[in-house]
Amino acid sequence: MTRLSKSNKGLPMSLTTMISRVGQNIRLARKKRGLTMEDMAKRMFVSRKTLQRVETGESTVGLGVIASALLVLGLEKDLEKLAEPTADTVGNLIDKEKFAQKKRVRKKMSVDMDF
C-alpha cells in the first residue's frame, strides 16, 4: 500500500513529469532485456505491484527501490548522476563566491601585518 506523503503533493508538475519519464525509461529497459514484470520484481526482491509503481512513475517509491531496478537492469551507474557536484551550477557559484571572499580577506590581512 502506498504511504501518504505531504511532500508529494507539493511537487511541481515538471518534477512529476520527470519522475514519470524515469519510470518509463525503466520499463523500456526491462522490455528491451526481455524481462517480464514478474521476473524483474523477483530479482529486485519486491512485489510486482511495487515494480508497477516504479514504472508508472509514482513519486512515493523509495530511492532504494529505484536503485534496485537500476541494478537488475545493469544501469546502476546512472544513479551516480543524481545531484552530481560538477553539475551543481548554483552550488559551484556559491563556492566561487566564498573562495573570492576568502582570497580578499587574506590580502587585507597580509597588508595589515606589513610593518
Backbone as CSV, one residue per row, in Angstrom:
resi,resn,N_x,N_y,N_z,CA_x,CA_y,CA_z,C_x,C_y,C_z
1,MET,0.835,-1.180,0.000,0.000,0.000,0.000,0.881,1.245,0.000
2,THR,0.500,2.211,-0.767,1.249,3.454,-0.894,1.112,4.281,0.371
3,ARG,2.237,4.798,0.865,2.219,5.680,2.028,1.816,7.072,1.597
4,LEU,1.052,7.726,2.464,0.689,9.111,2.188,1.859,9.996,2.566
5,SER,2.191,10.930,1.723,3.292,11.843,1.982,2.899,13.237,1.545
6,LYS,3.051,14.185,2.453,2.717,15.564,2.129,3.670,16.133,1.081
7,SER,4.914,15.651,1.069,5.890,16.204,0.126,5.518,15.926,-1.322
8,ASN,4.813,14.843,-1.575,4.429,14.509,-2.946,3.401,15.482,-3.497
9,LYS,2.563,16.020,-2.617,1.545,16.971,-3.060,2.166,18.298,-3.476
10,GLY,3.338,18.609,-2.930,3.977,19.879,-3.220,4.915,19.860,-4.411
11,LEU,5.042,18.716,-5.064,5.943,18.637,-6.211,5.368,19.377,-7.411
12,PRO,6.184,20.194,-8.063,5.696,20.862,-9.277,5.484,19.852,-10.405
13,MET,4.644,20.211,-11.328,4.310,19.331,-12.456,5.564,18.915,-13.222
14,SER,6.541,19.812,-13.347,7.758,19.477,-14.091,8.496,18.296,-13.439
15,LEU,8.513,18.262,-12.101,9.188,17.153,-11.415,8.394,15.857,-11.514
16,THR,7.082,15.933,-11.401,6.293,14.709,-11.531,6.419,14.142,-12.946
17,THR,6.554,15.017,-13.923,6.765,14.572,-15.302,8.117,13.868,-15.437
18,MET,9.154,14.430,-14.803,10.479,13.802,-14.854,10.472,12.434,-14.177
19,ILE,9.799,12.336,-13.034,9.712,11.059,-12.324,8.984,10.038,-13.188
20,SER,7.954,10.487,-13.859,7.211,9.606,-14.760,8.100,9.105,-15.901
21,ARG,8.939,10.009,-16.421,9.861,9.627,-17.502,10.877,8.590,-17.026
22,VAL,11.353,8.741,-15.799,12.291,7.754,-15.243,11.614,6.389,-15.200
23,GLY,10.372,6.357,-14.747,9.617,5.103,-14.725,9.461,4.502,-16.109
24,GLN,9.149,5.348,-17.083,9.005,4.875,-18.467,10.332,4.325,-18.995
25,ASN,11.426,4.985,-18.640,12.748,4.527,-19.084,13.083,3.165,-18.486
26,ILE,12.740,2.981,-17.221,12.981,1.686,-16.567,12.133,0.610,-17.235
27,ARG,10.894,0.934,-17.537,10.008,-0.029,-18.208,10.566,-0.409,-19.576
28,LEU,10.997,0.579,-20.338,11.552,0.324,-21.661,12.813,-0.543,-21.573
29,ALA,13.678,-0.242,-20.617,14.910,-1.034,-20.443,14.568,-2.475,-20.067
30,ARG,13.564,-2.645,-19.217,13.141,-4.005,-18.838,12.656,-4.768,-20.056
31,LYS,11.832,-4.113,-20.861,11.278,-4.776,-22.047,12.365,-5.092,-23.069
32,LYS,13.324,-4.188,-23.253,14.425,-4.439,-24.186,15.216,-5.678,-23.780
33,ARG,15.275,-5.930,-22.472,16.020,-7.085,-21.968,15.169,-8.353,-21.938
34,GLY,13.920,-8.222,-22.363,13.033,-9.387,-22.415,12.600,-9.891,-21.049
35,LEU,12.614,-9.013,-20.052,12.209,-9.409,-18.704,10.720,-9.139,-18.501
36,THR,10.024,-10.097,-17.928,8.642,-9.850,-17.546,8.645,-9.076,-16.235
37,MET,7.507,-8.495,-15.915,7.399,-7.770,-14.646,7.639,-8.723,-13.472
38,GLU,7.138,-9.943,-13.583,7.311,-10.925,-12.506,8.790,-11.248,-12.303
39,ASP,9.519,-11.490,-13.408,10.943,-11.814,-13.321,11.736,-10.661,-12.704
40,MET,11.471,-9.470,-13.166,12.219,-8.326,-12.669,11.898,-8.069,-11.200
41,ALA,10.632,-8.150,-10.844,10.238,-7.934,-9.446,10.929,-8.950,-8.532
42,LYS,11.009,-10.195,-8.964,11.696,-11.226,-8.156,13.163,-10.876,-7.985
43,ARG,13.809,-10.440,-9.040,15.225,-10.070,-8.963,15.454,-8.847,-8.078
44,MET,14.441,-7.984,-8.005,14.527,-6.777,-7.175,14.132,-7.057,-5.726
45,PHE,13.552,-8.239,-5.474,13.025,-8.597,-4.154,11.883,-7.682,-3.729
46,VAL,11.020,-7.350,-4.693,9.829,-6.548,-4.423,8.632,-7.236,-5.075
47,SER,7.451,-6.728,-4.788,6.254,-7.271,-5.421,6.102,-6.710,-6.835
48,ARG,5.288,-7.405,-7.609,5.003,-6.931,-8.964,4.329,-5.558,-8.895
49,LYS,3.483,-5.361,-7.899,2.789,-4.087,-7.716,3.785,-2.949,-7.475
50,THR,4.837,-3.212,-6.707,5.849,-2.186,-6.458,6.571,-1.830,-7.753
51,LEU,6.927,-2.835,-8.533,7.571,-2.573,-9.820,6.632,-1.779,-10.725
52,GLN,5.362,-2.097,-10.681,4.390,-1.354,-11.475,4.374,0.117,-11.047
53,ARG,4.463,0.371,-9.738,4.504,1.745,-9.228,5.768,2.458,-9.711
54,VAL,6.890,1.740,-9.787,8.137,2.321,-10.308,7.925,2.732,-11.762
55,GLU,7.404,1.807,-12.546,7.262,2.034,-13.985,6.211,3.077,-14.339
56,THR,5.255,3.307,-13.456,4.263,4.352,-13.722,4.716,5.698,-13.169
57,GLY,5.849,5.706,-12.494,6.421,6.963,-12.022,5.779,7.519,-10.769
58,GLU,5.323,6.647,-9.881,4.775,7.119,-8.613,5.878,7.747,-7.783
59,SER,5.629,8.928,-7.296,6.662,9.658,-6.559,6.875,9.136,-5.145
60,THR,6.027,8.231,-4.679,6.182,7.690,-3.332,7.140,6.505,-3.281
61,VAL,7.592,6.032,-4.421,8.526,4.902,-4.459,9.875,5.365,-3.914
62,GLY,10.452,4.563,-3.036,11.725,4.915,-2.412,12.908,4.819,-3.365
63,LEU,13.932,5.583,-3.038,15.149,5.591,-3.857,15.812,4.216,-3.881
64,GLY,15.726,3.493,-2.780,16.301,2.147,-2.729,15.657,1.211,-3.741
65,VAL,14.363,1.355,-3.942,13.650,0.519,-4.919,14.089,0.888,-6.329
66,ILE,14.239,2.181,-6.582,14.723,2.634,-7.890,16.139,2.088,-8.121
67,ALA,16.977,2.169,-7.092,18.353,1.658,-7.196,18.347,0.171,-7.504
68,SER,17.454,-0.565,-6.878,17.345,-1.998,-7.126,16.959,-2.283,-8.579
69,ALA,16.032,-1.509,-9.106,15.625,-1.671,-10.509,16.799,-1.399,-11.433
70,LEU,17.541,-0.331,-11.154,18.703,0.003,-11.984,19.764,-1.091,-11.912
71,LEU,19.947,-1.665,-10.730,20.922,-2.746,-10.566,20.543,-3.956,-11.408
72,VAL,19.289,-4.348,-11.349,18.824,-5.501,-12.131,19.034,-5.252,-13.627
73,LEU,18.862,-4.007,-14.046,18.996,-3.668,-15.470,20.438,-3.389,-15.883
74,GLY,21.354,-3.366,-14.913,22.748,-3.058,-15.221,22.981,-1.575,-15.449
75,LEU,22.096,-0.759,-14.917,22.185,0.692,-15.107,22.488,1.423,-13.795
76,GLU,23.047,0.708,-12.832,23.267,1.302,-11.507,24.198,2.508,-11.526
77,LYS,25.075,2.603,-12.502,25.982,3.760,-12.601,25.210,5.051,-12.868
78,ASP,24.018,4.933,-13.452,23.198,6.119,-13.713,22.782,6.809,-12.414
79,LEU,22.724,6.057,-11.334,22.336,6.632,-10.042,23.356,7.666,-9.569
80,GLU,24.618,7.479,-9.928,25.669,8.423,-9.535,25.472,9.806,-10.150
81,LYS,24.710,9.877,-11.217,24.496,11.151,-11.902,23.535,12.069,-11.151
82,LEU,22.780,11.508,-10.214,21.842,12.323,-9.441,22.607,13.273,-8.535
83,ALA,22.289,14.519,-8.599,22.895,15.563,-7.762,24.423,15.567,-7.853
84,GLU,24.932,15.298,-9.034,26.378,15.283,-9.260,26.964,16.674,-8.998
85,PRO,27.985,16.769,-8.143,28.540,18.070,-7.769,29.028,18.913,-8.952
86,THR,29.576,18.300,-9.961,30.070,19.081,-11.099,28.937,19.715,-11.896
87,ALA,27.727,19.167,-11.779,26.576,19.710,-12.492,25.771,20.679,-11.624
88,ASP,26.211,20.918,-10.398,25.512,21.793,-9.457,25.908,23.249,-9.707
89,THR,25.246,23.876,-10.649,25.588,25.242,-11.049,25.499,26.218,-9.887
90,VAL,24.423,26.169,-9.144,24.230,27.097,-8.027,25.280,26.864,-6.942
91,GLY,25.488,25.610,-6.568,26.484,25.283,-5.550,27.881,25.704,-5.957
92,ASN,28.204,25.521,-7.213,29.531,25.903,-7.702,29.713,27.422,-7.701
93,LEU,28.658,28.160,-8.016,28.728,29.623,-7.961,28.923,30.104,-6.518
94,ILE,28.232,29.478,-5.586,28.384,29.831,-4.171,29.808,29.549,-3.711
95,ASP,30.352,28.395,-4.107,31.742,28.065,-3.757,32.716,29.099,-4.308
96,LYS,32.511,29.507,-5.548,33.395,30.510,-6.160,33.333,31.819,-5.395
97,GLU,32.134,32.217,-5.004,31.958,33.462,-4.251,32.660,33.373,-2.893
98,LYS,32.511,32.245,-2.213,33.172,32.062,-0.914,34.691,32.108,-1.079
99,PHE,35.186,31.466,-2.119,36.628,31.455,-2.376,37.136,32.861,-2.648
100,ALA,36.387,33.624,-3.432,36.779,35.003,-3.754,36.788,35.863,-2.487
101,GLN,35.820,35.670,-1.610,35.766,36.433,-0.365,36.942,36.086,0.540
102,LYS,37.291,34.810,0.650,38.420,34.387,1.477,39.718,34.966,0.933
103,LYS,39.827,34.984,-0.390,41.026,35.500,-1.029,41.193,36.984,-0.721
104,ARG,40.101,37.731,-0.765,40.151,39.165,-0.464,40.532,39.394,0.998
105,VAL,39.997,38.601,1.898,40.297,38.740,3.323,41.772,38.475,3.573
106,ARG,42.336,37.474,2.945,43.745,37.145,3.127,44.644,38.283,2.657
107,LYS,44.286,38.924,1.560,45.095,40.035,1.061,45.107,41.177,2.066
108,LYS,43.955,41.477,2.647,43.874,42.549,3.628,44.734,42.232,4.845
109,MET,44.700,41.007,5.293,45.459,40.626,6.480,46.954,40.769,6.240
110,SER,47.423,40.379,5.068,48.856,40.479,4.790,49.293,41.929,4.701
111,VAL,48.427,42.823,4.238,48.757,44.251,4.158,48.766,44.839,5.559
112,ASP,47.805,44.457,6.409,47.728,44.975,7.760,48.943,44.544,8.602
113,MET,49.520,43.402,8.336,50.634,42.881,9.110,51.974,43.384,8.580
114,ASP,51.953,44.084,7.500,53.172,44.608,6.906,53.602,45.861,7.682
115,PHE,54.795,45.857,8.238,55.270,46.970,9.070,56.043,47.917,8.231
